[in-house]
Amino acid sequence: MTGHNASIFALAEGRDDQHFLSGAGDGWVAEWDFNNPETGRLTAKVDAQIFSLLFLKKQNKLVIGNMNGGVHWVNLDDASLTKNIAHHQKGVYEIREIHESVFTLGGDGKVTRWQPDEARSLETFHLSHQALRCMDFCEQRNELAIGCSDNSIYFLDADTLELKHTLPNAHANSVFSVRYGPGANYLLSGGRDAHLNGWDLEHGFRKFLSEPAHWYTINDIAIHPGGRYFATASRDKTLKIWDAGNFSLLKVLEAARDGGHMNSVNKLLWSKHENTLLSCSDDRTIILWAVESWDR
């Protein structure tokens, strides 16, 4: 799927299971239809590289994070209500909707909770002096896990933002992705050190997995909705598919053999549309992968 004129950094669920969204360094947000995947539709445009993206179905709004720390609230029903807020001092690397709030992570080391109806910041917690790169939410634990460029992973109460636990030196370099495993008993993390690490949340946050999973930075980890697989994306241009039960490698997806990406793979998204995995890259393309072949 082509159309962007720069590296694609963000993927997000769309207005229904037939659609998804992408955001890129060209400042464009495109909407894609699985029934007509060759043609994307320009939905919004900002004047900076897009690093993160969220669609709020209830409000019919886009929340866009840019490289300069700006948070754009794009009202798709009434453009006059759109707000562009210079909030984080550096890039906005993650945006998540959790319960009735929206959370953003900034390169300024701050996590902010927003009231989405009014696009108003409610509270900001200064977590680190370095960039906050990634976040995941665990419903069972009512907890946020946040990976940081100071090599640490922080665990916060999702309601109070109270710091519950810190894993210092979780990676040898910046932590770029964190994902809670099925059942919420472990956390996976990936970093600039190219390692995939696993943390036992029920036994003192013990590290039970340390796998040199890629040649270069692990940019993203995505857990299959059914919990059977997870995928990793890397600057080494590959995606890898893993068994979520025993953490064994099932398949490597690369350019020469599989028609994969020619440059860094930046983001992953599991779609509810026929169990499809989406990946986007510095090569300005989005690729759709079917799950059926991964057991062979």
C-alpha positions, -999 to 999 in steps of 0.1 A, spaced: 0 0 0 16 32 -12 8 69 -12 28 85 16 58 106 6 79 100 36 86 74 63 55 60 80 57 60 118 21 55 130 -8 31 124 -42 32 142 -76 16 141 -101 33 119 -139 41 122 -147 4 118 -131 -30 112 -129 -22 74 -107 8 78 -74 18 94 -52 50 95 -16 58 89 5 88 98 39 97 83 68 121 80 49 140 53 24 152 79 -4 133 63 -30 111 79 -44 86 54 -74 64 57 -73 29 41 -101 5 32 -94 -32 32 -120 -36 4 -100 -12 -18 -65 -13 -4 -48 3 -34 -62 37 -27 -58 57 5 -78 88 13 -62 119 28 -80 126 61 -58 153 78 -26 171 73 -3 188 98 29 209 93 53 185 110 63 148 110 37 126 126 51 102 152 18 90 168 -18 87 160 -52 78 176 -87 78 164 -115 85 189 -146 69 176 -170 84 202 -159 120 194 -150 113 157 -117 130 164 -81 123 154 -54 129 180 -20 134 163 14 137 179 42 154 160 80 155 161 80 189 178 58 179 208 26 192 194 -7 174 200 -33 180 173 -70 174 180 -87 172 146 -125 173 147 -137 155 116 -172 168 119 -163 205 123 -129 217 113 -134 250 131 -132 230 164 -98 216 157 -71 224 183 -33 224 178 -16 224 212 21 228 217 23 207 248 54 184 250 87 202 244 99 173 221 83 146 200 50 129 210 59 92 207 27 75 219 -10 83 223 -34 59 240 -71 60 249 -76 44 284 -110 44 300 -124 79 294 -90 96 291 -63 100 265 -26 97 275 4 111 256 41 105 260 67 131 252 103 135 244 104 158 274 100 128 298 64 137 307 32 117 305 0 137 303 -36 127 308 -62 146 287 -99 151 287 -108 142 251 -141 160 248 -125 194 254 -89 185 244 -78 197 277 -48 185 297 -58 173 332 -25 164 347 11 159 338 37 137 355 74 143 349 87 107 348 122 111 335 148 136 321 149 116 289 123 107 263 93 85 270 92 62 240 64 36 244 34 26 266 10 -2 272 -20 -6 294 -31 -36 314 -67 -38 323 -63 -66 348 -36 -47 367 -50 -12 360 -15 -3 352 6 16 326 40 3 316 62 30 300 95 25 283 121 53 283 153 64 267 170 63 301 169 24 296 142 20 322 106 7 323 82 24 347 50 10 360 22 35 370 -12 32 385 -36 41 356 -59 61 378 -36 81 400 -4 80 379 14 69 411 48 52 404 44 16 415 77 1 403 108 8 382 130 -16 362 162 4 359 186 -7 331 159 -29 316 178 -27 283 214 -17 275 199 12 255 165 30 250 134 10 255 113 14 223 84 -10 229 65 -26 258 36 -51 257 17 -70 284 14 -106 275 -19 -126 274 -31 -131 310 -12 -101 323 14 -123 340 44 -110 320 56 -80 300 77 -81 268 100 -52 260 122 -44 230 150 -18 228 177 -2 208 200 -30 220 180 -53 196 170 -76 226 136 -90 233 132 -92 271 105 -109 292 96 -99 327 76 -120 352 51 -97 368 40 -122 394 74 -130 408 92 -98 415 95 -85 379 121 -112 373 137 -113 339 129 -147 324 137 -140 287 166 -121 271 167 -129 234 190 -111 208 160 -111 185 171 -87 158 203 -72 144 192 -36 152 166 -17 172 133 -34 180 108 -6 171 76 -23 180 60 -54 195 24 -64 188 4 -92 205 -21 -111 184 -57 -105 198 -61 -142 204 -29 -143 224 -13 -171 203 14 -151 186 33 -119 189 53 -100 163 84 -78 165 94 -51 140 130 -39 136 153 -13 121 170 -44 105 141 -43 79 125 -76 92 94 -86 111 95 -117 132 66 -139 144 69 -156 177 49 -182 197 35 -164 227 34 -196 247 70 -208 245 86 -177 229 100 -197 200 106 -180 167 81 -191 141 89 -170 110 110 -142 97 95 -119 71 120 -101 49 122 -83 16 140 -109 -7 120 -140 3 87 -126 14 82 -93 -4 87 -75 29 101 -40 36 132 -25 21 139 -3 51 133 0 89 100 -15 100 86 11 124 51 1 136 28 -29 138 -10 -32 141 -32 -63 144 -64 -57 126 -97 -74 134 -102 -77 96 -95 -114 89 -67 -115 115 -44 -93 94 -11 -79 107 -2 -44 93 34 -31 92 47 2 80 82 13 72 108 40 63 103 27 27 69 46 27 48 14 23 23 -5 44 21 -42 41 -7 -65 50 2 -100 63 -21 -130 65 -19 -152 96 -27 -186 80 8 -194 68 27 -188 100 24 -223 114 39 -239 83 
